[in-house]
Amino acid sequence: MTNKKSGNIALGHFIKKKRLECQITPQEMAKNISIPEATYLRYEDGSLSIFIDDLVILSKIFNLDLNLLFNIY
């Protein structure tokens, strides 16, 4: 497993955990980010890198410092 892949997985798991804590569905998250639900689910499972623009939106949804998301990656 490459570092990039493990970073994607760690970040995806963190985002899923935050989504569940906030009781937001994957469909709602995808709509908020303006991406297909399948793409969002690939973000969560770590099979797709998250675009920076989407990270900014996620940080706002979860009220997190963007640097925290970078550090998890």
N, C-alpha and C positions, 0 to 999 in steps of 0.2 A: 504494500500500500504506500502510495506516495504521500509526501507531506501535504500537498494540495488536497488530495482526496480525504485525508484524515482531518484536515482543517474544515473542509466542506461538511463532513459528518458531524464534527463537534459543534459547528455553528448551526447546522440543521436541527440537531437534537435540542440545542438551547432554545432556538426559536419555537420549536414544537412545544417545549415545556412552558414557555411564556404564553403561547397561544392558549394552551389548555388551562393555565392559571387564570387567564382573562376570560375564559369560556367563550372563545371566538371559534367559529367553524372554519375549516379550510376554505370553504366557498366564500365566506366573508373576507378572509385574508386576501384571497386572490382578487376579489372585487376591489378591495381597498388599494391594492398595488397595481391594478389594471393589467393583470396577467391571467392566462388560463389556469384553472384549478390544477390541472395536471402538472404545469410548470411549478406552481407553488409546492405541490407535494414532492416534486423532485428536489426543490430547495430543502425541504424538511428531511428527506432521507439521505441528503448529501450527494446525490448523483449528479447535481448540477450546481455550478458556482452561482452565487447570488450577485447580481449586478449592483454596483455602488448606488445607483439611484433607488433601487429597491431596498437596500440596506438603510438608506436615509429614511425612507417611509416607515420601515419596520421600527427604527429607533424612535420615531415619533409615536407610532401606535402603542408601543410598549413603554413609552416615556423613559427611554434609556439613553445614556451617552453613547454616541456613535463609536467612540474609542473602545468601549466595552465590547462591542461586536467585533471590531478589528482584533482586539486582544484574544478573543475566543478562537478566532480563525487561526 
